[in-house]
Amino acid sequence: MTFPVRAGGLLLAVAADALLADPRRGHPVAGFGRAARAVESKVYADSRARGVLFTALCSGLPVLAAGGVQRWLRPHPALGTVMFAAATWATLGGTSLRREGARMSELLARGDEPAARERLSYLCARDATGLDAAELTRATVESLAENSSDASVAPIFWGLVAGLPGVVGYRAVNTLDAMVGYRSPRYGRFGWASARLDDLLNLAPARITAGLTVALAPVAGGSPARAGAILRRDGGHHPSPNAGRCEAAFAGALDVRLGGVNVYGSEVEDRGRLGDGAGPVPADIVRAARLVAAVTWAATLVAVVVARLGRPLGGHR
């Protein structure tokens, strides 16, 4: 797949996500999740070795299939652009992410905490039972920050780097991490491979997201200097090697304090303190969503420029 095809496909995909959000019916990621559950039912055992097998099957087979399709499309650049755009659109989730943030902001602004607790599950797996308005707001801003990489920048990055197999493989691994990558009695060992591979694939995208967030802090009324300082100081305090960078950058750009103790099922996680400001309020969710949009489009434009520069003069790649 040539770099010009990737450039055109990425632009079309991000535009489609902005206009249409996620596919409403028959979402490929949902279908992949059902297939992965079927594989899990056949290979599950409480061991890392079985988890490695599960991850290899559920991510490797889609990547091989996407590689075959990409080779078949090589002589057909117009069709290749459309197919790549469609696949990338299915892996993006930035617009749906921002819309969920807007819904949470509305519910919290009018004081409807029960509805906000119920709605939080659309953004993250955090246990919302007993969370007050302040904690619900923090959870929403943190989810917008973390998923600005997972739902936007990472698919764009892997689409640029590896074309169709890149976007398919990234979304497969990211979905597996969401399914089995958390620590629990069932998945503590079995989900290890999916979680570690997801960490690896997100190392570069998360840091690109954090850098773009710092540069674009004025979009949310913030200071790049402050956002950069918070990123450098607090980005490593988070237990995740990737989410902490994104959340620290957002905390600095919004001048709010994020982090703290979160509950995920039976696990309690202390994410440390990120930022120096007061805790976020519902209006900060709107600012965070605006920053997600800016980071998404900036990442797209950077990818398109890089793709165009990747085409040798007088030839194709």
N, C-alpha and C positions, 0 to 999 in steps of 0.2 A: 504494500500500500504506500503510494508516494506521499511525500510530505504535503504537497498541495491538496491532495484528497483529504488528509487529516485536518488541514487548516479549514477547508470548506465544511467538512463534516462537524467539526467542533463548533463552528459558528452557527450552523443550522441547529445543532442539538441544544445549545444553550438558549437560542432564540425560541425553539419549540418548548423548552422547559419554562421559559419566562411567560409564554403565551398560554400554554396548555397545562402546565404542572405535570404530575405523574399521570400515566395512562390510568383511566378510571376502571377499566375492566380488563381482565386477562393480563394483569401485569406480569411480565416475564420473571421478575424477582420472586413474586409469590409462587409461581410455578416451580421455580428452582428450589424454593424452600420446601415445598411439598416433596419434590424428588429427593432432596437431601434427607428429609425425615425418613423416607422409605429406605434409603441407604443406611442411615443410622440404625434402624430397626434390625438390619441384617448383620451389621459388623460391630455393634456396640459391645464393649467390655470396659471394665474400670481399669484401663491401662493407657499409657501414653502411646504404646505401639499401635493399638487399635485406633487411637485418635489420629495418628499420623496416616494410617491407611485411609481412614474416613476423609481427612482433609485432602489427601492426594487424589482420591477418586473424585470427590465432589468439586475440586478446583481444576485438576489436571484434565479431565475429560472435556469440560467446556472450553478450556484454552486450546486443546488440540482441535476441537471442532471449529472454533473461531479461526484458528490458523489455516485450516483447510479452506474455509469460506474466503478468507482474505487472499489466499493464493488464487482461487478460482476467479475472484473479482479483479485481479491485477490488470488484465487487458481491457477492463471496462470501467474507466475512472468515474464516469458520471454515475453509474449504478453503484460503484464502490462508495462514492461520497454519500449517496442516499442511505445505503445500508449501514455505513459507519455512523451517520448522523442518527439513524433510528436506534441503533444499539446503544449509543452514548446517551441519547435522550432517556432511554429506559433505566440507565444507571444513575442519572442525575436526580437530585431531590431538593435543590435549593429553593424553588418556588413554594413547594409544599411545606418545607421547613419554615419559611417566612410567614406563610399563611397560618400555620399552627401557632407561631409566635404571636401573630396579631389576634388570634382568637383568645389565647391566654391573657394577653394584655387587656382585652375588652372585659373578660370575665373578672379579672382581678381589679380593674378600675371601678367596676360597679359592685365589688364586694361579694361576688358569688364564689366563695371559696369551695363549697362542695362540688360545683360544676368544674371548677379549675382543677381540683384534685383528680376528678375523673378524666379530664382532658389531658392531664400531664402524661398519661400512658402513651399518647400519640407522639410524644417527643423523646421519652427516655424510659428506662426500666426502673427508675427510682421508686421506692415504696412511698406513695403520697399520703398514706394513712397518718392523720394527725399533723400534717404540715400546715403551718399557718401561711398567711399571705406573703410574708417576707421570704419564707423558704421556698414557696411555690415560684415566686418571682426569680429568686436566685437560680433555682433549678432550670427555669426557662431560659434565662440568659446564658447559663453554662451549656445547655444543650444547643442553643443557636451557635455558640462559639465553637464547640467541639465539632458539630456537624457541618460547619462551614467548610471544613476540610473533607470529612467523610462523604458528604452529599454533593459537593461541588468541585473543590480544587483537586482532590485525589483522582476522580474519574477523568478530569481534563488532563492532568499530568500523565496518567498511564495511557490515555488515548494518544497523547503526543508521542510518548516514548515507544509504545509497542503496538499502536493501532488497535484493530479489533480484538486481538487476544488480550491486549492490555486492559481495555475497559471491561471485557467479560470476566477476565481473571480477577481483577480487583474487586468487582462487585460480588463475585462468588465468594471470595475469601472474607470480605467484609460481612456478608450475610451469614456465613458460617460462624464468624466470631460472635455475631449477635445471637445466634442460636445456641451455641455450645461453649463460647469462649469465657463465660463468667465462672467464678469459683463457686462451686456448690458440691454437695456430696456426690451427685451424679457426674458432674462435668469437671471436677477438679483436675483429674488426670486426662480423661478422654478429650477435653476441650483445649488442652495445653497447646497442641500444634496449631490449631486454628487461631488461637489468640496470639501466639508468637509470630505467626506468618502475617497476621493483620498488622501487628506492631511494625514489622519490617517494611511492609508495603506502604505504611503511612509515615515513615520517618521523613522522607523528603517532602511530601505534600503538606504535612503539618507545619513544617518550618517555613515553607513557602507561604502558607496561609498566615502564619504569625507575622512574617515580614511584610506581606501586603497589608495586613491589618494595621501595623504600625504606620506604614506609609500613608494609609487612607484614613487615619484617625480623625482628621478634620471633617470627614463626611458625617461623623457622629458627634461633631462638636468637640473633639478631643485634640490632644497634642501628640504629634509623633514622638517628640522627645520624652514625654512622660510615658507613653505606651512602650517605647523601646526600653526605658529604664526598668519598668515593671516586668517586662518580658525577660530581661537579663537577670533580674534579681529573683523572680518567683517562678519562672517557667519550669524549673526542675523540682519544685516542691510537690508537685502532683505525683501520685503513684503511677500514672500512665506516662510513658516517655514521649507521647505525642499530644494528648489532650491538654496537658498542662501548658504547653507552649501556646496553643490557641486561646485557652481560657485566660492566661496571664496577659496576652496581648489585648484581648477584648476588655479585660478589667482595666488596663492602663488607658486604652482608647476611650472608654466610657467614664473613666475616673470613678469606678465603683469597687467595692470589695466583694470578691467571689471566694469560693472554697469553703471548707468546713467539713462537717461529718455528714455522710450520706448513708442511707440504708438501701441495700439491694437484696431483697429476699432475706436470707439468713446471714448475709455478710454486712458488716459495718466498716465503712471506709473513711479514713481521715485524709482529705485532699489538701490539707494545709491552707495557709492564707495566701490569697492572690489579690494584690492591689492594696491601695491605701485609703480609698474613699469610703463612704457609707455604703450600706447594702443597697442593691438596686431597687428601684420602684417600677411600677408598670410602664411608665413613660420610657424607661431605659430599655425595655423590651423592643419598643418601636425603633429606638436608635440602633440597637443591636441588629435588628432585621435589616435596617438600611445599610449597615456595614456589611452584612452577609452578601447583599446584592452587589455592592461595590466591589468586594473581594472577588466574587464570582466573575464579574465582567472583566475585571483587571486581569485575573488569571487567564481568561479566555483570550484576551487581546495579546498578552505576553506569549501564550502558546501559539497563536496564529503567526505572530512575528517570527518566533523561533522556527516554526514550520516553513515559513517562506524562506528564511535564511538557510534552511537545511537543503534547499534545492540548488544544486550546483549550476553555475552559469552555463546555459546552452544545453542542459541535460535534465534528467529526472532521477529521483531516488524513490 
